[in-house]
């Protein structure tokens, strides 16, 4: 594929080469830091770097917080004027760029 505009675009390509397990559908990320604090000593001989994960989920009627800053949304909206985005990709960007904070 020449253009991949949504996460599902990657999923479709990867499904041709193996089994795709989707985050929060087929598997979930657990809070390893809290679990590790219960099991491991408080002073480790090495440092653990903080881990960050960005997730996108389209839900109806559930609490949803959009973590994209207003500045980034405005930048992307300006850039979108120069590209033709249709179908699933348009829905994806409409949702991500929406002002959802409730």
Rosetta constraint file for C-alpha pairs under 8 A:
AtomPair CA 4 CA 9 HARMONIC 5.33 0.50
AtomPair CA 4 CA 10 HARMONIC 6.82 0.50
AtomPair CA 5 CA 9 HARMONIC 6.54 0.50
AtomPair CA 5 CA 89 HARMONIC 5.57 0.50
AtomPair CA 6 CA 10 HARMONIC 7.26 0.50
AtomPair CA 6 CA 88 HARMONIC 7.49 0.50
AtomPair CA 6 CA 89 HARMONIC 5.55 0.50
AtomPair CA 6 CA 92 HARMONIC 6.69 0.50
AtomPair CA 7 CA 11 HARMONIC 6.46 0.50
AtomPair CA 8 CA 12 HARMONIC 6.12 0.50
AtomPair CA 9 CA 13 HARMONIC 6.58 0.50
AtomPair CA 10 CA 14 HARMONIC 6.13 0.50
AtomPair CA 11 CA 15 HARMONIC 5.99 0.50
AtomPair CA 11 CA 20 HARMONIC 6.70 0.50
AtomPair CA 12 CA 16 HARMONIC 6.91 0.50
AtomPair CA 13 CA 17 HARMONIC 7.43 0.50
AtomPair CA 14 CA 18 HARMONIC 6.29 0.50
AtomPair CA 14 CA 19 HARMONIC 7.57 0.50
AtomPair CA 14 CA 20 HARMONIC 6.70 0.50
AtomPair CA 15 CA 19 HARMONIC 5.78 0.50
AtomPair CA 15 CA 20 HARMONIC 5.82 0.50
AtomPair CA 21 CA 25 HARMONIC 7.65 0.50
AtomPair CA 21 CA 26 HARMONIC 5.33 0.50
AtomPair CA 21 CA 27 HARMONIC 6.90 0.50
AtomPair CA 22 CA 26 HARMONIC 5.21 0.50
AtomPair CA 22 CA 27 HARMONIC 6.60 0.50
AtomPair CA 23 CA 27 HARMONIC 5.31 0.50
AtomPair CA 23 CA 28 HARMONIC 5.82 0.50
AtomPair CA 23 CA 29 HARMONIC 7.77 0.50
AtomPair CA 24 CA 28 HARMONIC 4.82 0.50
AtomPair CA 24 CA 29 HARMONIC 7.70 0.50
AtomPair CA 31 CA 35 HARMONIC 6.51 0.50
AtomPair CA 32 CA 36 HARMONIC 5.81 0.50
AtomPair CA 33 CA 37 HARMONIC 6.19 0.50
AtomPair CA 34 CA 38 HARMONIC 6.66 0.50
AtomPair CA 35 CA 39 HARMONIC 6.55 0.50
AtomPair CA 36 CA 40 HARMONIC 5.46 0.50
AtomPair CA 37 CA 41 HARMONIC 7.18 0.50
AtomPair CA 37 CA 42 HARMONIC 6.78 0.50
AtomPair CA 40 CA 44 HARMONIC 7.86 0.50
AtomPair CA 58 CA 95 HARMONIC 7.63 0.50
AtomPair CA 59 CA 64 HARMONIC 7.69 0.50
AtomPair CA 63 CA 102 HARMONIC 6.36 0.50
AtomPair CA 64 CA 100 HARMONIC 6.86 0.50
AtomPair CA 64 CA 101 HARMONIC 6.65 0.50
AtomPair CA 64 CA 102 HARMONIC 6.33 0.50
AtomPair CA 65 CA 100 HARMONIC 6.00 0.50
AtomPair CA 65 CA 101 HARMONIC 4.87 0.50
AtomPair CA 65 CA 102 HARMONIC 6.48 0.50
AtomPair CA 66 CA 96 HARMONIC 7.07 0.50
AtomPair CA 66 CA 98 HARMONIC 7.92 0.50
AtomPair CA 66 CA 99 HARMONIC 7.25 0.50
AtomPair CA 66 CA 100 HARMONIC 5.56 0.50
AtomPair CA 66 CA 101 HARMONIC 6.03 0.50
AtomPair CA 68 CA 72 HARMONIC 6.47 0.50
AtomPair CA 68 CA 73 HARMONIC 6.52 0.50
AtomPair CA 68 CA 96 HARMONIC 7.61 0.50
AtomPair CA 68 CA 97 HARMONIC 7.56 0.50
AtomPair CA 69 CA 73 HARMONIC 6.23 0.50
AtomPair CA 70 CA 74 HARMONIC 6.16 0.50
AtomPair CA 71 CA 75 HARMONIC 6.27 0.50
AtomPair CA 72 CA 76 HARMONIC 6.17 0.50
AtomPair CA 73 CA 77 HARMONIC 6.02 0.50
AtomPair CA 73 CA 97 HARMONIC 5.60 0.50
AtomPair CA 74 CA 78 HARMONIC 6.19 0.50
AtomPair CA 75 CA 79 HARMONIC 6.34 0.50
AtomPair CA 76 CA 80 HARMONIC 6.06 0.50
AtomPair CA 77 CA 81 HARMONIC 6.89 0.50
AtomPair CA 77 CA 97 HARMONIC 7.65 0.50
AtomPair CA 78 CA 82 HARMONIC 7.87 0.50
AtomPair CA 79 CA 83 HARMONIC 7.32 0.50
AtomPair CA 80 CA 84 HARMONIC 7.56 0.50
AtomPair CA 80 CA 85 HARMONIC 7.78 0.50
AtomPair CA 85 CA 89 HARMONIC 6.20 0.50
AtomPair CA 85 CA 90 HARMONIC 5.37 0.50
AtomPair CA 86 CA 90 HARMONIC 4.90 0.50
AtomPair CA 86 CA 91 HARMONIC 7.94 0.50
AtomPair CA 87 CA 91 HARMONIC 6.52 0.50
AtomPair CA 88 CA 92 HARMONIC 6.18 0.50
AtomPair CA 89 CA 93 HARMONIC 6.29 0.50
AtomPair CA 90 CA 94 HARMONIC 5.98 0.50
AtomPair CA 91 CA 95 HARMONIC 6.15 0.50
AtomPair CA 92 CA 96 HARMONIC 6.23 0.50
AtomPair CA 93 CA 97 HARMONIC 5.80 0.50
AtomPair CA 94 CA 98 HARMONIC 5.95 0.50
